[in-house]
């Protein structure tokens, strides 16, 4: 049990950052090679806010590897009125939008103002307080972010006004991983205590595999409920490991007494 728990801690602090970096590199390469497939998977949404305006950015996909470059991007610009309430100001459609230092560079753009005809523009710039790192964090998948960067990413995403449920769930699942490792080790020990000469090992092995699959499917079910905002991410992440640990201890004590 102790060895499994320590292995879980080691995977959390050492192996997870490596796996997250490799997953991030894969997602970047996949977006560059198959932009249409990436666009079908999920649309990109960003938001930037300063004292003068708020801009909601939606894009079909990300293009290129490195930096932030969006394809078929829409910019919805809101400005505060005299009462401080945000009022829609204009909409900009751009074939491509690239985040530069302090501004967005839009190409093949069309700007539409309420009550006026859309104006085509070859290039257009919009000021931005985003940088490559913060923008990438807001549309990167939770699996592409390491345990060490997830807390700050959650804070930035929620500050931008978007839901960080998936990122909170991923963070809690990583923290709970050592407990799950220990639970599975105890579960395996409970099914391996029976003496070989007593027979029935094939049935025990099958039951052990079935219990493992049951824990996996229950974990996935709880994660799905959390993503649907049915249960809190903390409860969804910690319920399967704790139940598995209690069930493993119960089975172990029963096997030893029996």
N, C-alpha and C positions, 0 to 999 in steps of 0.2 A: 504493500500500500504506500509506504513512504517513498519507495523508489519510483512508483508510478506518479505520485504527486510531484516529486522533484523533476521528473521528466516533463510533466506538464508545465511546470514553472520555466524550465529551460526552453521548451518550445515557444513559450509565450514571450520571453524577453530576448531570445536569440534567434530562433528559427523563423518566428512570425515576421520580423522586419525584412528578412531575406525573401520570404515567400511573397510578401506584399510588394516588394520592389519588382520581383519577377512578374507578378500579376499585372502591375501597372505598365511595365514594358510591353507585355503581351497586348493589353488593351490599346496602347498607343499604336502598336504595329497593326493591330486588327482594324482600328479606325482608319488608318492610312491606306491599307490595302483593300478594305471592304467598307467604304463609307455608307453605301446604301443599306447593307445589312446592319450596321451600327445604328443608322437612323431609325430603322424599323424597331430595334430593340428598345430605345427610349429617346425621347426628345430632350434636348439640353435646355435648362432654364437657369438664368442668373439674375441677380438683382444688385444694383449699386445705388447708393443713397448718399447725398451730401446736403449741404444747407440750401442749395439753390434748386435742385431737381432730384427726382427719382426716376430711374430707368429700369424697366423690366425687359430682359433680353431672352428671346426664344430662338433656338436654332435647330435645324434638322439634324445636323451632325457636326462633328469636329473633323477638320482636315489637317493633314501633316503630322509629323512627330516632333515634339518639342514646341514650347510656346503655346499660345492660345489663338487658334484660327478657326472661325466658325463658317459653316456653309449655309446659305439660304436663311440668313438671320433676320429677325424682326426686333426692332427697338421701339418700345412704347414709353414715351417721355411724359412725365407728370411734373408740374411745377406748383408750388404753394400759392394760394390766393391770399387776399388781404386778411382772411380769418385764419390762415395757416393750414387750411385743408388742401389736400392735393387735388389738382385739376388736370385732366388730360390735355396735353399741349400739342403733341404731334406723334406721328408714326412713321418709322423709316424701315423700308425693306431693302436689304442688301444681299447681293449674290455672295459676297464674302466679307467677313469682318475680322480684322486682326487686331489683337490687343498690343498696343505699343506702350511705351513708358509715359503714362499720364493721359492717354487718350486711345479711343478706338479708331482705326482707319478702315472706312467702309468703301468698298468698290462696287460699281454697278448698282448704285443706290437709287431709290425713289422715296421722296419725302412728301408726306401727305399731312396737311393741316386742316382741321375741321372747317368746312365751308369753302374750301379751296381745292383746286385741281392738283393732283400729284405732280411733282416736279422731278424729272430724271436728273441725276447727277452722276458724273463719272467717278468722282471721289468725294468723300465727306468725312469729317472728323467729329467725334463726340468726346468730350473730356470724361475721364474715368479715374476713380480712386482705387481701382483694382490693380493687382499685379498678377504675374503668371501663377505664382504659388496659390494665392487665395482663390483665384478664378478656377484653377484646376481642382482644388479641393472641393469646390461647390458642385462639380458634376462628376467627380471621380467616384467609382463604386466603393463601397465599404471594404471589399476584399482587397482592393489595391492600396489600402492605407494601413500602416503598421500600428501596433498597439500604442507606441509612443506618440504618434501624431493624431490619433483619433480624438482625444479630449479637446485639443485646440480646434480641430476641424468641426466638432460638434458645436463649440461656442461660436465659431465664425458663421456656420450655416444658419444657426438659430438667430444670430444677430442680423443676418441678411433677410430674415423673415420666412425662411423655408423650413420644412419639417426635417428633423434630424433623427427620426425614429429608427431608420435602418442603421445609422451610424451608432446610435446609442445601443441598439440591440447587438451589433457586432462587438462593441466594446465590452459589454457585459458578458457576452458569450466567451470572449477571450479570457476574461478574468475568471470565469467559472470553469474553464477548461481543465485546470489541475484537479479540481474536485471530480470532474467527469472521468479523468484518467484513473484516479484512485478508485472510483466506484466500479469501473469496468475491470480493474485488476482484482478487486475483492470478488466480483461476480465470477470471474474466471476461476479464482481459487475455490469458490464454493462448489463449482461443477467438477473440479479435479481432485477433490478429497476422497472420493470413493476408491477403494482398493481395486486394482486390476483383476484380481482373482475372483471378485464378486460378480464380475460381468456387467453388462448393461452400459458399457462406455459409449457405444454408438448413440444410444438414446440420450445420454447426458450431453454428449457433444452437440447433438441436434438441438437440444433444449437451450444450451448455451448460446448457440448461433441465433436461435429464435429470440432469445432475450436481448441479444445485442441489436438485432434489427428492430425490436420493439422500442428500445431506448432511442434509436436513431429516428424512427418515424415519429415518436412522441416529441422529440426535440424539434423536428421539422414542423410539426403541427403547431407547437407553441410559438415558433418563429413566425409562422404565417399569421397567427392570431395577433401577434405584436405588430407586424407590418400593416395589418388591417385596423390597427388602433382599438382592438378588442380588449387586449390586456397590456399592461405596462411592459416596456422592454426588460426591466429588471426582473419582473416575475417570470417572463417568458424564457429568459436566459438561465435563471437559477432553479426553476422548478424541475426540469429533467435531471440535472446532476444530483440534486438533493434526493429526489425520489429514487433514483438509481442507487445512490449510496445507501439509503435506508433499506431498500429492497435487497441489496447485496448483503448487508449485515444480517438481515432477518434470515435469508437463505443460508448464510454461513453458519449462524448459530443453530439453525434447525438441522443442518447436515451434521454438525459436530455432535449434537445431542442425540440425533437419531442413529 
